Amino acid sequence: LVVEVLRVIDNAQKEIYFATRYHDPHVSAKTFEKFTKGVAIHFLDGLPQPISIENRLNAILRTPPNRETFERISNMIRSSRFDLKRAPNLSASFIVVDGIQVIYETTNFTNPEQFAIAIAHYDDTYLAQQFIKYYQSLASDAPTAKLLQSVRQQ
């Protein structure tokens, strides 16, 4: 799954909608790399609070591994091309790239906390639009990350 997600992120030219319940450092690095190349990123963070995307970004800002990473994250959280909302009750992960590529997970019906399988569609505009609408529906009820609120109010 991680390899496929990396592949579709690498294909991104314009925009990524990403609702996630999982963290992978390679996926994070690739996503942030695409942002620096001009791709808009919309995140719904379904990770547990201690390992949330917001907490990871805060950790980088507090103790940056290097100046370049600090500047990249600092610029990203100030940008209108980056959106981060909290969705702690996210029932499944999915990603939509450029309104045409979709990967989504299905959960284990006996234990919804468990991943079951992932399905990828690489050329499906209709399905991509349905997932973008689903993302927007979830995002409308999700609060914007406090980190973004505080930085953008300044």
C-alpha positions in Angstrom: 0.0 0.0 0.0 2.7 2.5 0.9 4.4 1.9 -2.4 1.2 2.6 -4.3 0.5 5.8 -2.2 4.0 7.0 -2.9 3.5 6.4 -6.6 0.3 8.4 -6.9 1.7 11.2 -4.7 4.7 11.3 -7.1 2.3 11.7 -10.0 0.7 14.8 -8.4 0.9 18.0 -10.4 -1.9 20.2 -8.9 -3.7 18.9 -5.8 -3.8 16.1 -3.2 -6.7 15.3 -0.9 -5.5 13.0 1.8 -7.6 11.5 4.7 -5.3 9.4 6.8 -5.4 7.1 9.8 -1.8 6.0 9.4 1.6 7.5 9.4 4.5 6.5 7.2 7.7 8.7 7.2 8.2 8.1 3.4 4.7 9.2 2.6 5.1 12.3 4.7 8.4 13.2 3.1 7.0 12.7 -0.4 3.9 14.7 0.4 5.9 17.7 1.7 8.3 17.4 -1.2 5.3 17.7 -3.6 4.1 20.8 -1.7 7.5 22.5 -2.3 6.9 21.9 -6.0 3.6 23.8 -6.0 1.1 21.0 -5.3 -1.8 22.0 -3.0 -2.2 19.6 0.0 -5.5 19.1 1.9 -5.1 16.8 4.9 -7.8 15.3 7.2 -5.7 14.0 10.1 -7.3 10.9 11.6 -4.2 9.9 13.6 -4.3 9.6 17.4 -3.6 13.0 19.0 -0.1 12.1 20.4 1.1 11.3 16.8 -1.1 13.6 14.9 0.3 15.5 11.9 -0.1 18.7 13.8 2.0 17.4 16.7 4.6 16.2 14.3 4.8 19.6 12.6 5.0 21.3 16.0 7.9 19.0 16.9 9.8 19.9 13.7 9.2 23.6 14.4 10.4 23.3 18.0 13.4 21.2 17.3 14.2 21.3 13.6 16.6 18.7 12.2 18.0 21.4 9.9 17.3 25.0 8.7 15.9 23.8 5.4 13.3 21.6 7.0 12.3 24.4 9.4 11.8 26.8 6.6 9.9 24.3 4.5 7.4 23.5 7.3 7.2 27.2 8.4 6.4 28.3 4.8 3.9 25.4 4.4 1.8 26.1 7.4 1.5 29.8 6.3 0.5 28.9 2.8 -3.1 28.9 1.5 -2.0 25.7 -0.5 -1.9 23.7 2.7 -4.9 22.8 4.7 -4.9 20.6 7.8 -8.0 19.5 9.7 -8.5 17.1 12.6 -10.8 14.1 12.0 -10.2 11.9 15.0 -13.1 9.5 14.1 -12.0 9.0 10.5 -13.3 5.5 9.6 -11.0 4.9 6.6 -8.1 6.4 4.8 -8.0 7.6 1.2 -6.1 9.8 -1.2 -7.1 11.6 -4.3 -4.5 13.0 -6.7 -5.3 15.6 -9.3 -8.9 14.7 -9.5 -8.2 11.4 -11.3 -6.3 8.9 -9.1 -7.8 7.4 -6.0 -6.5 4.9 -3.4 -8.8 4.0 -0.6 -8.8 1.4 2.2 -11.5 -0.8 3.3 -11.7 -1.8 7.0 -12.1 -5.1 8.7 -15.8 -5.4 9.4 -15.3 -7.4 12.6 -12.7 -4.8 13.8 -13.1 -1.4 12.1 -9.8 -0.2 13.6 -8.0 -2.7 11.4 -7.0 -2.2 7.8 -8.4 -4.9 5.4 -7.4 -4.1 1.8 -6.7 -1.1 -0.4 -8.1 -0.4 -3.8 -6.5 1.8 -6.4 -8.1 3.5 -9.4 -5.6 5.4 -11.6 -7.9 6.9 -14.2 -11.3 7.4 -12.7 -12.5 11.0 -12.7 -16.0 10.1 -11.4 -14.7 8.2 -8.4 -12.1 10.9 -7.7 -14.9 13.5 -7.6 -17.0 11.4 -5.3 -14.1 11.1 -2.9 -13.4 14.8 -3.1 -17.0 15.5 -2.2 -16.7 13.0 0.7 -13.5 14.7 1.8 -15.3 18.1 1.7 -18.2 16.7 3.7 -15.9 15.3 6.4 -13.8 18.5 6.4 -16.8 20.8 6.8 -17.3 19.3 10.3 -13.6 19.0 11.2 -11.7 21.8 13.0 -8.7 23.4 11.4 -5.5 22.5 13.2 -4.7 24.9 16.0 -1.2 25.3 14.6 -2.6 26.7 11.4 -5.1 28.9 13.2 -2.5 30.5 15.4 0.0 31.1 12.6 -2.5 32.5 10.1 -4.0 34.9 12.7 -0.6 36.6 13.1 
